[in-house]
Amino acid sequence: MRKTLGAITLSFATLIPSYAWSSDDYPNRSISVIVPWSAGGGTDVTIRGFLNFAADDIGQNFNVTNVTGGGGTVGWVQAANARANGYNLSALTYDLLLLSARGGSVDYRDFTPLITISRYPQVLAVPADSDIENWADFVEQAKASNDMSIALGGFGSMHHIAAVQLQEEADFTATLVPFQGGAASIAALLGGNVKATFSDVPEVRDRPELKVILQFSDERSEALPDVPTAQEEGMDIVFNSFRALAAPKDTPDEIVDYLRNAFSETWHGEAFQNWSSEVNVSPAYLSGEDTQQLFDETVPTLEAISQQIR
């Protein structure tokens, strides 16, 4: 009889989900976080910095691992397939939405967003000594010479999509030259290999050798208050990069709610705000729900544009 009852007890125990949760014991150990970009880069610095403050708030450490490759795909596939138990999270960037729009091996719907930590617009820049002083000069030169060349941070990247839209809206043609990331694009520009480059605010701010002539946001960045937006120039083009945190899609609602609330408190806390201002990570808060809405609204537009650059 004891053996039978023991077997029954064991069988019921195996039916209890591995993610069983209660407010009293979660989190009770370190939480793993995948960053699908290189250590020391902007996303890595932002995520690690934020999590350092979050660890103090929740009383547990975050173990960050950089899993690179495939434009973020390798890391995101691993993160999406991790156990949805609240102890596996991932950093998300705009590139995931591009992968989703192109029908890649991982999709933004494989994740549940927890918080957006920072947002910053893409920009168009030329060398500081260029005779192009503003957007009007750029368009005039592009149409007159027919030899405008623009560096991109990769084929099929956000830069590429923005460039396609820009040419359509302003009715000019340029040679688009892909490079491996924003740093390489800026190097090509300063080396005289191209006449302009797409980049983002963190990469161009405080760079006197660069002249930013246009930013792709719905309002001017605090870092570039004198640079007009594409909308101000009559073009409906908005490309704001973001850095967010998410959990695998099947993570229990109770854990998602806990992390969303905890991360919100960290982001709005004085310690993180002071740090983010010092290191210029372009802090901007979106709740998990608002981040989800942003993704849902953005991907259909990217799907339509991606058809033009296949």
Buried (B, 14 or more C-beta within 10 A) or exposed (E): EEEEEEEEEEEEEEEEEEBEBEEEEBBEEEBBBBBBBEEEBBBBBBBBBBBBBBBBBBEBBBEBEBBBEBBBBBBBBBBBEBEBBBBBBBBBBBBBBBBBBBEBEBBBEBBBBBBBBBBBBBBBBBBEEBEBEBBEBBBEBBEEEEEBBBBBBBEBBBBBBBBBBBBEBBEBEBEBBBBEBBEBBBBBBBEEBBBBBBBBBBBBBEBEEBBBBBBBBEEBBEBBEEBBBBBEBEBEBBBBBBBBBBBBEEBBEBBBEBBBBBBBBBBEBEEBEEBBEEEBBBBBBBBBEEBBEBBEEBBEBBBEBBEEBE
